[in-house]
Amino acid sequence: MNDFFEDYKKRIFELKNLDVNEAITRSNLIDPLLIFLGWNIHDLTEVEQEKQVISRNFVDYALKIDGIAKLYIEAKKINDDLTEMRNVSRAVSYTNDDGIEWCLMTNGDKLNLYQTRKPGNLNDKLVLEIQISTERNLEFLEFFKKKNVENNILETEVKVFIKIIKTLNQIYDIENDNFLDQIQTISPDLTRDQIKKALGHIKHSLIFETKSIIVSEMTYWMTSIKSDNDETETVEEALHSLLVQYNVYAYGDRTPGRKTIKPKDKICFYATGKGVMADAIVASYPERRMHEGIKDIENFPWIFDLKDPNLYFENPTIIDADLRAQLDAFKDKDPHESNWAWFVQSTKKISEHDFKLLTKNT
């Protein structure tokens, strides 16, 4: 990461702590970012601020090429929630009414790109999420450089990703008899059920990985948790403190998933010798910051918020052989194998099916 973003990230954390308003967010974050991306914010033929749109509302920024608007930007203050549906609906609506296809919502840290003409609801129109402080999808800021907007990269690169996802869904249609017949002709030793199962895995892997580049898909996580090394706090007390009292959890620099866990993901917590004892919904991206609820901040500096915790200390989910036999993670493994610690060590992605079994969610 270059010096600009190192300094920019420091400024993000400073302004978040100060909880500054929209005007300060714009002058200290959004304006410098646009300048970095090659836009002359003082040239009205390139960047028109407070532009009145056809609905008589005002858009915060209109990015123009040869005087023609290509992208509208709706600015929010640094700590605003960009997914607040009323704000998103209004911004997408008046962007589309003006005949502009792309609307960018940003608070200087997060940038959410909406394709206003894309069929579906507002969530369907969200095609790209970037967060600078966590470096999520940071490379896609290239899309918004003036030279790339001028070269219609939004029309080519972003739409290519969307078409690829649609095509993958069609190609790996496990209910398409003709497609299954072609595979069975080439590999007659394979049964139809074997082909469907394999295609399901391939489809999930390819489509999930492609979508994760562009827009968030809900991911399910399991992480192991221990009590304090000095044994002054039980694992139950640690979970209650983190999930209920403070609504946070923390990762280390090398924790798997540190750069990919995101809001709306679900996470469950496993304690050695006890089982899965709690779960919660992720409410923010991990950010390097201080928090009174995290005792070992040097080793676990990446803090993210949680919400809607469920604690079941009295009735934890025991991961015995019978349960392992039902889990996707053990489909190709012997559930009675004594060495299954790999499944509960560290932090890992798990399937929705496994998450529901481990957390007793239906």
N, C-alpha and C positions, 0 to 999 in steps of 0.2 A: 504494500500500500504506500502511495507516495505521500510527501509531506503535507499536501493540501488536506488529505483525508485524515491524517493523524491529528492535525490542528482542528479540523472540522468536528471530529468525534469529541475532542475535549470540550469544544464549545457547546455541543449538544448536551453533554452531561451537566455543564455549568448552567445552561438555560433551563434545563428540566428542573434542577434543584431550586432555581429562582421562580419557576412557574410563570414565565414571562407571557405577555399578551401577544396577539397576532402581529401587531405592528413591529414589535421587537424581533419576533421570530422571522419575519420577512426580511428585515434589514440586516440581521446578523447571520441568517442561515440561507434562506431561499434566494435572496439577491446574489450573495457570493457564489452559491452553487450554480446559478444560471450563468454568471460571468465565467466561472470555471469551464462550463460546458460550451462556451464560445458565443454567448448571446450578449449583445450590447443593450443593457437594460435602460440606457438613456436615449436610445433611438426608437422613436415611435413606429417606424416602419418594420422594426424587428420585434420589439417587446412593447405592447400597449398594456399599461396597467389601468385597473378600474375601467375596463371596457364595457360599455353598455351593450347588452344583447337584445335580441328581438323581443323577449318577454319583459323588457324594461328592468330586468335585474342587471347586476354588474358582475363580471368575471374578474378575478384578481389579476390574472396575466393572460394575455393572448400572444402566443409565439407565432411570428409571421415569417413567411418566405416571400420575398418580392411584394411585401405589403399585404399578402393574403394569409389569413389565419389558418394554421395547421393544427394547433393544439391549444386547448384552454387549460389553465391551471387554477384550481381552487385552493387557496391557502388557509391553513388553520394554525392556531397557536400550538406551541411545542408539545403540550401534554394532552391535546385533544384526541379523542378517539375517531379515527378516520372512517370507521365502519358504521358510524351512526347513520341509520337508514334515511332519516329525514334530510340530512345534509347531502348524502350521496345522491338521493333521488332528485333533489333540486338541481344539483350541479350537472348530473348526467342529462336531465331533461332539457335544461336551457342550452346545453352544449349541442345536443341533437337538434333542437329547434333552430339553431343557427346554422345547421348543415355541417357542423364540425364532428368528425368521427371519434376524436380522441380527447378524453378528459382525464387530467392528472390531479389527484387529491394528494396534498402533502402538508406535513407539519414541520418540514425541514429535516426530519430524521427518516420518517416513513414516506414512501411514494407509492400510491396505488393507481394503476392505469386502468381506465375503463374504455372499452370499445362501445360507443353509444348505440351503434346500429346492429350490434350482435343480438340475435334473437334470444329470448329468455328473460329471466328476472335479473335483478341487479347483481346478484352473486354470479350469474352466468356472464355478465358483461365485464366482470373484474378479470383481467387477463394477465396482469403482472403485479407482483408485490416486491418492493425493494425496502430494505432497512439498512441505512448506512452505519449506525452504531454497532450492529451485529454482523455487518458485512454480508447480509443475506442478499443474494442476487445482485451484488454490487456491480458486477461486470456489465449488467444490462443498463446502467446509466448511460452507456455509449449510445443507446437508442435516442437519447434526448440531446445529444450534441447538435449544434446548429447544422453542421455539415451533413450529419446523418439524417436529420429531419428534411433537409433540402434534397437529399437523395432518396426520400420516401422509404426510409428503412422500416418505419412503422407499418407501412403497407406491405412490405415484403417479409421481413424477418418475423415479426409477431404473428402475422397471418399464416405464415408457413407453419409455425408451431401449432396453431389452432387446427389447421387442415391435417397435420400429421396425426394429432390425437383422434380426429374424426375418422381418418383412414384406418388407423390401427384398430379402432373399434369395429370397423367393417371387416377388415382382413381376418381378425381372430374371433370371428363369430362362431362360437362352438355349437350353435344350433343350425348352422348352414350345412345341410346335408350334402350339397355338391362339393363344398370345400372338404368335408370329412371324407367323401368318396375318393377325391383326388389323393389325399394323404394315404388312405388305405390301399389304393392301387399301387402306389410307390412302395409302401411298407405293409404288405399283407399280413405280416406276423403281429401287427398291432391291433388290439381290439378297439372298438369305438369308444369305450369308456376310458381306456388308456390315452387315446388321442385327445379326448375332451379334457381330461385332467391336465395333460401336458400343456395344451393350448391355454387353459385357464391360468396356469402359472406364467406362461410367456406373456399373455395379454396383460395380466396384472403388473408384471415387472416392467414391461416396456411403456405402458400407458402411464403408470405411476411415476416412473422416472422422468418421462417427458413432461407431464403436468407439473411435477415438482419444480421444474426449471422456471415455469411461468407463474403458476398460481397455486396457492396453498391447497393441499388435500389434507383432510384430517388424518393424523398419524397417531398410533397407539404405542405407548412406551411402558416398559417396566424397568424400575431401578431398584437397586438394593440400598438399604439404609441401616446404619449401625448407631448404637448409642455412643456417648462420649467415651473417649479412651480412658478417662479417669474414673469411669463407671459411676459418676455422680448423677447421671441421667439415664433412665431406661429408654428403650427404643420407643415405647408408648409415649413417654413424656416428650421425646424428641419430635415424634410425628405430630403430637397435639400442638406443640409450640410452633412448629413450622407451618402446618396446614391450617390450624384453627386460629391461633393467636396472631400470627404474622402473615398468613396467606402467601408464603414464599417458599422457594426451594433454590438450591444453588448447584452449579456445575463447576468443575475444574477446567483448566485450559484444554486438557486432553480427553475430557469426558465424551464418549460417543454421543452424537446428537446435539452437541453444544451449538453448532452452527445451523442446525435444521429444525430443532423443536420450535414450535410457534403457537400463537394464540389459537384456541379451539381444539388443539390436540388434547388427548387424554393420557394421564400417567397414573400408574399404580406403584405401590411401594412394598417391597419384599424384605422381610427380616429373617435372617438365618435362624433356623430352628423353630420358627414360628409360622411363617407363611406370608401370604399377601394380606396386609393389615389395613390398607387405606387406598383411596384413589381420589383424583381431583381433575379439574379442567385447567389447562394452561391458559393464562390470561395475558401474557406478554412475552416478547422475545427476551432471551437472556441478555443482560447488560452488565458491564463491569461497573459495580457501584458498591458503596458501603451499605450495610443494613444491620441493625442491632440484633436481629434474629439469627444471623449467621455468625457462629462463633469462630470458625476456622476460615476467616475471610481470605487469608493468604493462599490457601490451597483451593478454595472454592469462591472465586471472586465474581463468577458469572451468575447473577441473580435474576430469577424470573418470578412473576406473580402467578398465584393460583386462585381458583374460586371453586365454590360448590364442593368442598371436601366431604368425603364419606369415610368414616372410621368404623372398623369392625374388629376392635381389639378382642372382644369376647368370643368372636367366631371367625377367626382368620381362615383364609383359604389355604388348606394344606395341599402342597403339590406332591401328592403320592403317586404311585404307579397307575392307579385307576384314572386319576385326573390327567396324568401325562399321556395316557393312551388316547385321550380325547382332543389333545391340543395339536394344532397345525404344526407347531414347531417340532413335534416328535413323529411326524408322518413317516419319515424315512429312517426312524431310529427305534431302538428297542426301549419301550417305556419302563421296562424292568431293569435296565442297565443301572448299575450302582453309581456310575460316574456321570451324573447329569448336572453337575455344578455349573457347567458352561451356560446353562439356561438362566441362572439367577445371579451370575456374576456381573458386576458393573451395570451398564445401562444399555438397553437394546430395544429395537422396534419389534412389536409383536402384531399379530393380525387382530382385526376387530373381533373375530370369533374367539380367539384366545383371551383377549381382554375381558370379554363378557363372562367367560367361564371363571377367570381368575378373580374377578371382582363381584361376581354374583349379579351382574347387570343383565337384564333381558331386553 
